[in-house]
Amino acid sequence: MSVKFLSDEWLAAVNDALAGDDAYQSATATTDLSLQFVVADAPEGDVEYHATMANGTTTYAAGPNESADATIRSNYDTAVAISKGDLNTQAAFISGKLKVEGNLAKIMMNQSALTALAEALKDLDIEY
């Protein structure tokens, strides 16, 4: 069943996929990272959500997280391209399509966890 990108159902599907992925949980067993995402110009307006990665468990939730290690901003088209795997996050950052505020060093230190995250979510059935 497909879920609409950035919807509450999408957040729940992401959480379910990550909770059921033993390889992902193992790959992120020592990760401690929280990220705030702000997506501008989505069909229903701007969207904020956050991801908290701690000790092999990752939770996505709607709304802001004021204590996030970093905030990642993009427009909807960029977020879709990254989600689909059509645009690499590093290329989006370098080209200015993705803006990062906060602890960039902590993001870089956890690059392997973020790669595992993308791998764990690549087969999610998403409606854009």
C-alpha positions in Angstrom: 0.0 0.0 0.0 1.4 3.4 -1.0 1.6 6.3 1.4 1.6 9.9 0.6 5.0 11.5 1.0 5.4 13.7 4.1 2.0 12.6 5.5 1.3 11.2 8.9 0.9 7.8 7.2 4.3 8.2 5.6 5.9 8.9 9.0 4.2 5.8 10.4 5.4 3.7 7.5 8.9 5.0 7.9 8.9 4.1 11.6 7.5 0.6 10.9 10.1 0.0 8.1 13.0 1.0 10.4 11.7 -0.9 13.4 11.5 -4.1 11.3 14.9 -3.8 9.7 17.5 -5.7 11.8 20.4 -4.7 9.5 19.5 -1.0 9.9 19.2 -1.3 13.7 22.6 -3.0 13.8 24.2 -0.3 11.6 22.9 2.4 13.8 23.4 0.8 17.2 25.8 3.5 18.4 24.3 6.4 16.6 23.1 9.5 18.5 21.7 12.1 16.1 18.6 14.2 15.8 17.6 16.0 12.7 14.9 18.6 12.0 13.6 18.7 8.4 11.8 21.6 6.9 10.3 21.1 3.4 9.0 24.3 1.7 6.4 24.4 -1.1 4.9 21.0 -0.5 1.4 20.5 -2.0 -0.2 21.1 1.5 2.2 23.9 2.4 5.5 23.8 4.3 6.1 20.6 6.3 8.3 20.1 9.4 9.2 16.8 10.8 12.1 15.3 12.7 14.1 12.1 13.1 15.8 11.0 16.2 18.4 8.2 16.0 19.5 6.7 19.3 21.1 3.3 20.0 19.6 1.5 17.0 16.2 3.0 17.2 15.0 5.7 14.9 11.8 7.6 15.3 10.2 10.0 12.8 7.6 12.5 14.1 5.7 15.5 12.8 6.5 19.0 13.9 9.6 20.7 15.1 12.4 19.5 17.4 14.0 22.5 18.9 16.9 20.5 20.4 17.8 18.8 17.0 21.5 18.6 16.2 20.9 20.1 12.8 18.1 21.5 10.7 17.9 20.5 7.0 15.9 22.7 4.7 14.9 22.1 1.1 12.0 22.6 -1.2 9.5 19.9 -2.1 11.0 19.0 -5.4 14.4 18.5 -3.9 13.0 16.4 -1.0 11.2 14.2 -3.6 14.3 13.8 -5.7 16.3 12.7 -2.7 13.6 10.4 -1.5 13.3 8.7 -4.9 17.1 8.3 -5.1 17.3 10.6 -8.1 19.5 13.2 -6.2 22.3 12.5 -3.8 22.1 14.5 -0.6 25.7 15.6 -0.9 25.1 16.8 -4.5 22.0 18.7 -3.2 24.0 20.3 -0.4 26.9 21.3 -2.7 24.5 22.8 -5.3 22.6 24.8 -2.6 19.4 22.9 -3.0 19.7 21.6 0.5 20.6 23.9 3.4 22.0 22.7 6.7 22.0 24.7 9.9 23.6 23.4 13.1 26.1 20.7 13.7 27.3 19.7 10.3 30.3 17.8 11.8 27.9 15.5 13.7 26.1 14.8 10.4 29.3 13.9 8.7 30.4 11.7 11.6 27.2 9.7 11.2 27.3 9.4 7.4 27.3 5.6 7.5 24.1 5.7 9.6 22.4 8.0 7.1 23.5 5.8 4.3 21.9 2.8 6.1 18.8 4.9 6.6 18.4 5.5 2.9 19.0 1.8 2.2 16.4 0.8 4.7 13.8 3.1 3.2 14.5 2.5 -0.5 11.6 0.1 -1.1 9.0 2.0 0.7 5.9 2.5 -1.6 5.5 6.3 -1.7 3.0 8.4 -3.6 4.4 11.8 -4.6 
